[in-house]
Amino acid sequence: LVVWAPNLLLPNILAGKRIVPEFVPYAGSAQPIIAAARQILEDAAIRCQMEAELSRIHAQFFGRDPAIISAEVAAVAARGESVTNELLDEVVRTNYN
């Protein structure tokens, strides 16, 4: 099974969009990486936007134990039941609200 995803890094996957530069896998010269780093360091607006997006992602998971959620999902899958977004929402509501 091959899955194509527009993003490979976890922050971008969780955000559903590219918020940090991706160079994975990368075998070229260092110049594109240097250029991206320089842009982040020198452009306050880009840096602030990136920080805001990363903070938003962090807030979604802060205080939640992924082991509990994973165990619940694994138990559902082991019973042969479908793991849906609705199920995931219910697991989070049950354990964290």
TITORDO-238225 format. One record per atom (N, C-alpha, C): residue in one letter; atom name; x, y, z. Coordinates in pm, 1 decimal. Layout:
<"A", "CA", <X, Y, Z>>
...
//
This chain:
<"L", "N", <84.5, -117.5, 0.0>>
<"L", "CA", <0.0, 0.0, 0.0>>
<"L", "C", <89.0, 123.7, 0.0>>
<"V", "N", <65.9, 211.4, -93.1>>
<"V", "CA", <139.4, 337.1, -100.5>>
<"V", "C", <41.0, 449.9, -73.7>>
<"V", "N", <80.2, 537.5, 15.7>>
<"V", "CA", <-4.0, 651.4, 49.8>>
<"V", "C", <70.8, 777.7, 10.7>>
<"W", "N", <4.2, 864.3, -62.4>>
<"W", "CA", <61.9, 991.8, -97.6>>
<"W", "C", <7.3, 1096.7, -2.2>>
<"A", "N", <94.7, 1177.5, 51.8>>
<"A", "CA", <52.9, 1285.4, 140.8>>
<"A", "C", <124.3, 1412.9, 98.3>>
<"P", "N", <55.5, 1524.7, 101.1>>
<"P", "CA", <119.2, 1649.7, 59.3>>
<"P", "C", <226.2, 1697.3, 157.5>>
<"N", "N", <218.6, 1649.8, 282.3>>
<"N", "CA", <315.1, 1689.8, 384.4>>
<"N", "C", <372.2, 1566.8, 452.5>>
<"L", "N", <498.6, 1576.7, 492.0>>
<"L", "CA", <565.6, 1464.8, 556.6>>
<"L", "C", <600.5, 1491.5, 702.9>>
<"L", "N", <614.8, 1617.2, 740.4>>
<"L", "CA", <651.3, 1650.0, 877.8>>
<"L", "C", <527.1, 1662.8, 965.1>>
<"L", "N", <537.2, 1612.8, 1087.8>>
<"L", "CA", <422.7, 1606.7, 1176.9>>
<"L", "C", <352.4, 1740.6, 1198.1>>
<"P", "N", <423.0, 1851.3, 1220.1>>
<"P", "CA", <350.4, 1977.4, 1238.0>>
<"P", "C", <262.2, 2011.9, 1117.4>>
<"N", "N", <312.6, 1985.3, 997.7>>
<"N", "CA", <235.1, 2014.8, 876.8>>
<"N", "C", <118.0, 1917.9, 861.4>>
<"I", "N", <139.0, 1792.5, 895.2>>
<"I", "CA", <30.4, 1694.1, 887.5>>
<"I", "C", <-81.1, 1733.2, 984.2>>
<"L", "N", <-45.2, 1766.8, 1107.2>>
<"L", "CA", <-145.3, 1803.3, 1207.0>>
<"L", "C", <-218.3, 1932.0, 1171.0>>
<"A", "N", <-146.3, 2025.0, 1109.5>>
<"A", "CA", <-207.7, 2152.2, 1070.4>>
<"A", "C", <-294.4, 2137.0, 946.2>>
<"G", "N", <-267.0, 2033.2, 866.0>>
<"G", "CA", <-340.0, 2016.9, 740.8>>
<"G", "C", <-292.5, 2112.2, 632.8>>
<"K", "N", <-177.0, 2171.0, 656.5>>
<"K", "CA", <-117.8, 2263.2, 560.0>>
<"K", "C", <29.1, 2279.3, 595.5>>
<"R", "N", <104.9, 2336.1, 505.0>>
<"R", "CA", <248.1, 2353.9, 529.2>>
<"R", "C", <271.0, 2479.0, 612.0>>
<"I", "N", <322.4, 2459.7, 733.2>>
<"I", "CA", <355.6, 2574.0, 818.8>>
<"I", "C", <504.9, 2580.4, 847.6>>
<"V", "N", <574.9, 2468.5, 830.3>>
<"V", "CA", <720.5, 2467.4, 842.9>>
<"V", "C", <778.2, 2409.9, 713.5>>
<"P", "N", <895.3, 2456.4, 673.4>>
<"P", "CA", <955.2, 2404.5, 549.9>>
<"P", "C", <984.8, 2255.1, 561.8>>
<"E", "N", <972.6, 2186.2, 449.6>>
<"E", "CA", <1001.9, 2043.4, 447.0>>
<"E", "C", <1118.4, 2015.4, 353.5>>
<"F", "N", <1212.2, 1939.9, 402.5>>
<"F", "CA", <1328.4, 1898.1, 323.5>>
<"F", "C", <1352.8, 1748.3, 343.4>>
<"V", "N", <1245.6, 1672.5, 364.1>>
<"V", "CA", <1256.2, 1529.2, 392.9>>
<"V", "C", <1188.5, 1452.2, 281.8>>
<"P", "N", <1246.7, 1354.1, 218.1>>
<"P", "CA", <1390.8, 1326.6, 221.1>>
<"P", "C", <1462.3, 1430.7, 136.5>>
<"Y", "N", <1587.4, 1456.5, 167.3>>
<"Y", "CA", <1660.1, 1560.0, 95.5>>
<"Y", "C", <1803.5, 1516.3, 72.2>>
<"A", "N", <1848.6, 1529.4, -50.8>>
<"A", "CA", <1985.3, 1490.0, -84.2>>
<"A", "C", <2055.0, 1595.3, -169.6>>
<"G", "N", <1998.1, 1714.5, -176.0>>
<"G", "CA", <2057.1, 1819.2, -259.7>>
<"G", "C", <2158.1, 1901.7, -182.6>>
<"S", "N", <2185.7, 2018.6, -235.4>>
<"S", "CA", <2280.3, 2108.2, -168.5>>
<"S", "C", <2211.7, 2170.2, -46.4>>
<"A", "N", <2291.0, 2232.2, 36.9>>
<"A", "CA", <2238.7, 2295.1, 158.3>>
<"A", "C", <2173.5, 2430.2, 130.0>>
<"Q", "N", <2188.0, 2482.8, 9.9>>
<"Q", "CA", <2140.5, 2618.0, -20.1>>
<"Q", "C", <1990.0, 2638.9, 4.5>>
<"P", "N", <1900.8, 2547.9, -37.8>>
<"P", "CA", <1758.6, 2570.2, -8.8>>
<"P", "C", <1727.5, 2571.0, 141.0>>
<"I", "N", <1798.0, 2490.3, 216.1>>
<"I", "CA", <1777.4, 2487.1, 361.1>>
<"I", "C", <1827.9, 2616.7, 424.0>>
<"I", "N", <1942.1, 2661.4, 379.7>>
<"I", "CA", <1997.6, 2787.5, 429.2>>
<"I", "C", <1904.6, 2903.3, 396.1>>
<"A", "N", <1851.2, 2905.1, 274.1>>
<"A", "CA", <1760.1, 3012.5, 232.4>>
<"A", "C", <1633.5, 3012.7, 317.3>>
<"A", "N", <1577.8, 2895.5, 344.7>>
<"A", "CA", <1456.3, 2887.3, 426.8>>
<"A", "C", <1484.7, 2932.1, 569.2>>
<"A", "N", <1595.9, 2888.7, 625.2>>
<"A", "CA", <1632.6, 2929.2, 761.3>>
<"A", "C", <1654.8, 3079.6, 769.2>>
<"R", "N", <1722.1, 3133.3, 670.1>>
<"R", "CA", <1748.4, 3277.9, 667.4>>
<"R", "C", <1616.7, 3355.2, 661.2>>
<"Q", "N", <1523.6, 3308.3, 578.8>>
<"Q", "CA", <1394.1, 3376.7, 567.1>>
<"Q", "C", <1319.9, 3376.6, 700.4>>
<"I", "N", <1321.8, 3263.4, 769.0>>
<"I", "CA", <1254.1, 3254.3, 899.2>>
<"I", "C", <1320.9, 3346.6, 1000.7>>
<"L", "N", <1451.5, 3348.3, 1002.0>>
<"L", "CA", <1524.3, 3430.8, 1098.3>>
<"L", "C", <1511.8, 3579.8, 1070.5>>
<"E", "N", <1505.5, 3617.3, 943.4>>
<"E", "CA", <1508.0, 3759.4, 906.9>>
<"E", "C", <1370.6, 3822.5, 889.4>>
<"D", "N", <1266.5, 3742.1, 867.8>>
<"D", "CA", <1133.3, 3796.9, 841.1>>
<"D", "C", <1042.6, 3771.4, 961.8>>
<"A", "N", <1021.9, 3875.4, 1040.5>>
<"A", "CA", <943.1, 3863.1, 1163.4>>
<"A", "C", <799.4, 3818.8, 1135.5>>
<"A", "N", <740.8, 3863.5, 1026.2>>
<"A", "CA", <602.1, 3826.5, 994.7>>
<"A", "C", <590.9, 3675.9, 968.5>>
<"I", "N", <684.7, 3622.0, 892.8>>
<"I", "CA", <684.0, 3477.6, 865.8>>
<"I", "C", <705.1, 3400.9, 994.8>>
<"R", "N", <800.9, 3446.6, 1075.1>>
<"R", "CA", <830.8, 3380.5, 1201.6>>
<"R", "C", <710.6, 3385.0, 1296.4>>
<"C", "N", <645.1, 3496.9, 1306.0>>
<"C", "CA", <527.5, 3510.3, 1393.7>>
<"C", "C", <413.3, 3420.7, 1347.4>>
<"Q", "N", <391.2, 3414.0, 1216.6>>
<"Q", "CA", <286.4, 3327.5, 1162.5>>
<"Q", "C", <315.9, 3181.0, 1195.2>>
<"M", "N", <441.1, 3140.6, 1178.0>>
<"M", "CA", <480.9, 3003.5, 1207.1>>
<"M", "C", <462.4, 2972.6, 1355.8>>
<"E", "N", <503.7, 3064.0, 1440.8>>
<"E", "CA", <489.0, 3046.0, 1585.0>>
<"E", "C", <341.6, 3035.5, 1624.3>>
<"A", "N", <256.3, 3117.5, 1563.9>>
<"A", "CA", <113.2, 3113.5, 1594.7>>
<"A", "C", <51.8, 2980.3, 1554.2>>
<"E", "N", <88.8, 2931.8, 1435.9>>
<"E", "CA", <35.8, 2803.0, 1389.0>>
<"E", "C", <83.9, 2688.6, 1477.2>>
<"L", "N", <211.0, 2690.7, 1515.1>>
<"L", "CA", <263.4, 2585.6, 1602.7>>
<"L", "C", <197.9, 2591.0, 1740.2>>
<"S", "N", <171.2, 2709.9, 1790.1>>
<"S", "CA", <101.4, 2724.4, 1918.6>>
<"S", "C", <-40.5, 2669.6, 1910.9>>
<"R", "N", <-106.9, 2692.8, 1797.2>>
<"R", "CA", <-242.9, 2642.0, 1779.2>>
<"R", "C", <-243.1, 2489.2, 1782.4>>
<"I", "N", <-146.8, 2428.1, 1715.1>>
<"I", "CA", <-137.4, 2282.0, 1714.8>>
<"I", "C", <-108.0, 2231.5, 1855.4>>
<"H", "N", <-15.8, 2295.7, 1922.9>>
<"H", "CA", <19.9, 2255.4, 2059.2>>
<"H", "C", <-102.4, 2259.1, 2150.3>>
<"A", "N", <-181.7, 2362.4, 2138.8>>
<"A", "CA", <-299.5, 2377.2, 2224.6>>
<"A", "C", <-399.5, 2262.6, 2206.0>>
<"Q", "N", <-406.1, 2207.5, 2085.4>>
<"Q", "CA", <-499.0, 2096.9, 2059.7>>
<"Q", "C", <-462.1, 1971.6, 2138.1>>
<"F", "N", <-334.9, 1955.1, 2168.9>>
<"F", "CA", <-288.2, 1832.7, 2231.1>>
<"F", "C", <-241.0, 1850.0, 2375.1>>
<"F", "N", <-227.4, 1972.3, 2421.0>>
<"F", "CA", <-175.0, 1997.9, 2554.1>>
<"F", "C", <-263.3, 1932.8, 2660.3>>
<"G", "N", <-201.3, 1859.0, 2750.1>>
<"G", "CA", <-273.6, 1796.7, 2859.6>>
<"G", "C", <-340.6, 1665.8, 2824.7>>
<"R", "N", <-321.5, 1618.1, 2704.9>>
<"R", "CA", <-381.6, 1491.7, 2663.1>>
<"R", "C", <-274.0, 1385.1, 2653.6>>
<"D", "N", <-306.8, 1267.7, 2700.7>>
<"D", "CA", <-212.0, 1156.2, 2696.1>>
<"D", "C", <-239.8, 1074.7, 2570.7>>
<"P", "N", <-150.3, 1078.9, 2472.5>>
<"P", "CA", <-174.9, 1005.4, 2348.7>>
<"P", "C", <-183.4, 854.5, 2371.3>>
<"A", "N", <-124.7, 803.6, 2479.1>>
<"A", "CA", <-132.3, 660.1, 2507.4>>
<"A", "C", <-276.0, 617.1, 2533.7>>
<"I", "N", <-351.5, 700.6, 2604.2>>
<"I", "CA", <-491.5, 667.5, 2632.8>>
<"I", "C", <-572.2, 664.1, 2504.3>>
<"I", "N", <-556.2, 765.7, 2423.4>>
<"I", "CA", <-629.5, 771.9, 2296.7>>
<"I", "C", <-589.4, 655.3, 2206.8>>
<"S", "N", <-459.9, 627.4, 2198.1>>
<"S", "CA", <-412.3, 516.6, 2114.0>>
<"S", "C", <-467.8, 383.5, 2161.8>>
<"A", "N", <-470.6, 361.6, 2292.9>>
<"A", "CA", <-522.5, 235.5, 2347.0>>
<"A", "C", <-670.0, 218.6, 2314.0>>
<"E", "N", <-746.1, 324.5, 2326.4>>
<"E", "CA", <-889.1, 318.6, 2293.0>>
<"E", "C", <-909.4, 285.2, 2145.5>>
<"V", "N", <-833.3, 350.9, 2058.6>>
<"V", "CA", <-844.5, 327.5, 1914.9>>
<"V", "C", <-800.6, 185.4, 1880.7>>
<"A", "N", <-693.2, 138.5, 1942.4>>
<"A", "CA", <-646.1, 1.6, 1917.9>>
<"A", "C", <-751.0, -100.2, 1960.9>>
<"A", "N", <-817.9, -75.6, 2073.3>>
<"A", "CA", <-921.9, -167.1, 2120.5>>
<"A", "C", <-1038.5, -172.1, 2022.6>>
<"V", "N", <-1076.7, -59.3, 1970.7>>
<"V", "CA", <-1185.2, -54.2, 1872.1>>
<"V", "C", <-1146.1, -131.3, 1746.6>>
<"A", "N", <-1025.2, -106.2, 1697.1>>
<"A", "CA", <-978.4, -175.0, 1576.9>>
<"A", "C", <-966.4, -324.9, 1600.4>>
<"A", "N", <-923.9, -365.9, 1720.5>>
<"A", "CA", <-910.2, -509.0, 1753.0>>
<"A", "C", <-1045.7, -578.6, 1753.0>>
<"R", "N", <-1151.2, -505.4, 1784.8>>
<"R", "CA", <-1287.0, -562.6, 1780.7>>
<"R", "C", <-1342.0, -566.9, 1638.8>>
<"G", "N", <-1264.1, -513.8, 1543.7>>
<"G", "CA", <-1307.5, -514.0, 1404.5>>
<"G", "C", <-1398.9, -398.7, 1368.7>>
<"E", "N", <-1407.9, -301.3, 1457.2>>
<"E", "CA", <-1492.5, -185.2, 1432.2>>
<"E", "C", <-1414.0, -79.2, 1356.4>>
<"S", "N", <-1485.4, 7.1, 1286.8>>
<"S", "CA", <-1421.7, 113.6, 1209.8>>
<"S", "C", <-1375.0, 226.4, 1300.7>>
<"V", "N", <-1259.2, 277.7, 1271.1>>
<"V", "CA", <-1207.7, 394.4, 1342.0>>
<"V", "C", <-1240.1, 515.2, 1254.8>>
<"T", "N", <-1332.5, 594.3, 1301.0>>
<"T", "CA", <-1379.0, 711.0, 1226.1>>
<"T", "C", <-1343.8, 838.8, 1301.8>>
<"N", "N", <-1358.2, 950.2, 1235.9>>
<"N", "CA", <-1336.7, 1078.9, 1303.0>>
<"N", "C", <-1435.2, 1096.3, 1417.7>>
<"E", "N", <-1556.6, 1049.8, 1398.8>>
<"E", "CA", <-1656.8, 1060.6, 1504.2>>
<"E", "C", <-1614.5, 979.9, 1626.9>>
<"L", "N", <-1560.2, 860.4, 1603.3>>
<"L", "CA", <-1511.4, 778.3, 1713.9>>
<"L", "C", <-1398.1, 848.6, 1786.9>>
<"L", "N", <-1304.6, 904.0, 1712.1>>
<"L", "CA", <-1193.5, 975.2, 1774.6>>
<"L", "C", <-1243.1, 1092.9, 1857.9>>
<"D", "N", <-1340.5, 1166.7, 1805.2>>
<"D", "CA", <-1398.4, 1278.1, 1880.5>>
<"D", "C", <-1459.6, 1228.6, 2010.4>>
<"E", "N", <-1529.8, 1115.7, 2005.7>>
<"E", "CA", <-1593.3, 1058.9, 2124.7>>
<"E", "C", <-1488.8, 1014.5, 2227.0>>
<"V", "N", <-1381.6, 951.5, 2180.8>>
<"V", "CA", <-1274.7, 908.8, 2271.7>>
<"V", "C", <-1215.5, 1029.6, 2344.5>>
<"V", "N", <-1191.7, 1135.8, 2271.2>>
<"V", "CA", <-1135.5, 1256.7, 2333.8>>
<"V", "C", <-1236.3, 1316.9, 2431.8>>
<"R", "N", <-1364.0, 1327.1, 2391.3>>
<"R", "CA", <-1466.3, 1382.6, 2480.6>>
<"R", "C", <-1476.7, 1299.8, 2608.2>>
<"T", "N", <-1476.9, 1168.5, 2595.5>>
<"T", "CA", <-1491.3, 1080.1, 2710.4>>
<"T", "C", <-1373.9, 1093.0, 2806.3>>
<"N", "N", <-1253.7, 1107.1, 2753.3>>
<"N", "CA", <-1135.3, 1107.7, 2837.8>>
<"N", "C", <-1088.8, 1245.6, 2882.2>>
<"Y", "N", <-1135.5, 1351.2, 2818.0>>
<"Y", "CA", <-1079.7, 1482.4, 2848.3>>
<"Y", "C", <-1182.0, 1592.7, 2871.7>>
<"N", "N", <-1307.6, 1562.7, 2874.5>>
<"N", "CA", <-1406.4, 1669.6, 2901.9>>
<"N", "C", <-1480.2, 1643.2, 3028.7>>
//
